[in-house]
Amino acid sequence: MSENNNPDSRKNSKYQQILQAAIKIFARQGYYKSTVSQVAREAGVADGTIYLYFKNKDDILDHFFSYKTREVFSCFQQEVRRADNALDKLRNLIRRHLLEFENDRDMAVVYQVETRMRRRLSDIKIKEMSDMYFDLVSSIVRQGQQEGVIRPDLPIALFKQVMIGAIDEVITTWLYSSGKYRLTSMADPLFELLIRGVGEKN
């Protein structure tokens, strides 16, 4: 069995080393201008080693969406579980989302550019990620409605769209700023903006 077909191989250091190198190359050169040879050089491995883990360049990007982003999403879930009430969960989720992208700018670039391009290869992976994120947000909003801190008549689907759209624009604006400020500095203002719009009237 080749390592590409062995799920355990995807968790080892070489796999992660190549994947991280690919994200760096894709972010700095653009996906279409990047080559497997450049990825191999950045990772410090032979070209042939790449094919032990990935079929081709498209497969590397596919793995980025399935492995790397699931890893990040796991951090989101852990952060949400640290809080008991809905508003703290929402605040924690927003802050951790921005922190993960702030800590890995290359990942942020690749994710923002490629999800917007909606490349055919990755459409399914993008939908899977969106569904996981939306499910997490939905559970927080429902809890907030039960706690009386979020309006019960608020359409959850609308809130999800507004929240992810706002976070997306905040990250994109930060990327264009070339890091002139900390992305996480926008976490509390964004949280307050969302809550002032959905908070239950006194």
N, C-alpha and C positions, 0 to 999 in steps of 0.2 A: 504494500500500500504506500503510495506517495504521501509525503508530508502534507501536500495540498489537500488531500482527502481525509486527513487525520485531524479530528477536532482538537485533540490535545496539543497538536503542534502549533495551533493558532494562539496558544497562551504562553508559548515560550519566549525567551528573550530575543532570539533571532527574528521571529515573526514580528514582534513589537518594534525591534530595531529597524527593520525594513519599512514597516508601516509608518513609523514616525519620520523616517528619512523621506518617504514618498510625500507625506503631508507637507513637509518643508519645501520640497522641490515644486510640488503643485502650487503651493501658495506663492512662491517667489517667481516662478517662471510661467505660471498658467498651466492648466491641465493639458491643453492641446499641444503646447510647445514642449512639454516635458517628455523624456524618454526613459525607458527601463534602464538603460545604461547610466543615465544621470542619477537615477534612484539608487542603483547598485553602488555607484561611486560615493554617494553621500552616506550610504549605510556602511561602507567599507567592506563590501562583499563582492564576489564575482557575479557577473551577469547571470550565469547559470543558477546561482543560488536563489535568485528571485523566483525562478520557476519551480522551485521545490515547495514554495508556499503560495504562489499566485500564478494563475494561468497567463495573465497579460496585464497591461496597464489598466484596462477597464476593470479587471478583477480586483486590483489593488484599491481602486476607488470604491468598488462595491463593498469590500471588506472594511474600508474606513467607515462607511455608513452603518454597517451591521455590527462591527466590533467596537470601534472607538466610541461611537456615539452611545451605544448601550452601556459602555463603561461610565460615560459621563452621566447618563440618565440614572444609573445606580446611585451616583453621588446625590442627584436631585432627590431621589426617594429617601435616602438616609437623612438628608437635611430636613425634609418635611416631617419625618418621624420624630425629630428632636422636639417638635412643638406639639402642644395639646390642642390649642384652639385654632380656628380657621385662619384668623388674621395673621397670627404668628407663622403658621404654615405657609401662607401666601408670601409673606415678607421673606421668609427663609428661602423659598423656592426662587424668587426673583433675584435675591442677592447671590445665591449659589450659581444660578444660571449665568449671571454676568461675571462672577469670579472665575468660573471654568474657562470662559472665552478670554478673559483678561490674562489668565495664566498661560494660555497657549494661543498666541495670536495667529500662528500658522493654521491651526485647526479652525479658528474663527473665519479666516479668509476662505479656506477651502469649503467649509460648510455654507457660508453665506453665498459665495459665488455659484457653487454647483447646485445647491437647492433652488436657487433662482433660475438657473439655466434649465432645470427640470430635464436633465438628460434622461433619455429613454431607459438606459441601463439601470438607473438608480431610482426610478419613479416608485417602484414597489417598496424599496427600503425607506425612502423618504416618507411614504404614507405610513409605514409601520411605526416609524419614529414619531410622526405627528400624532398618530392614534394613541401611543403610550403617553405622550405629554398631555394631550387633551383629556385623557382619562384621569390623569393625576389632578389636573386643574379642576375638572368636573367634580371630583370627590371633595375637593377643598371648598368649592362654591356651595355644594349641597350642604356640607357641614356648617358653613357660614349662615346659610339660610335657616337651618335648624337652630342655630345659636342666636338668631335674631340680629346679626351684624351685617348681613347682606340681604337686600330686598328680596322677598319671596317671589315677586313678580318678574324678577330679572331673568331673561332668557339665558340659560347657561351657554348655549352655542354662541350667542353674541359676545358674551364676556370672554370666552376662549379666543375668539377671533380678534377682539380688541387687544387682549393681553399679549398674544403671540406677535401680533402686528407691531405693537409698541416696542416690545423687546427686540424684535428684528430691526426696527429702525434705529433704536438706541445703539445696538451693536454696529450696524453699518456706519452710522455717523461717527462712532468712535474709531472705526478702522480708517475712515477717510481723514480723521484728524491726526493720524500718525502717532497716536499715543500721547497727545498733549495733555491729557488728563486721565485719571483712573476710571475705568469703565464702571467699577463698583460704586463710584461716587454718585451714579445715577440710580442706584437701587432704591434708596429711601424716597427720593422725589417721585420715582415711577410708582412705587407702592402707594404713596399718598395720593397721587393723581388717580389711580385706579379706584381706591377706596372712597375718595370723595365723590366719585361718580356712582358708586354702587352701595354706599352706606345707607343703612335704614334711617329714615327720618325720625327725629325725636318727637 
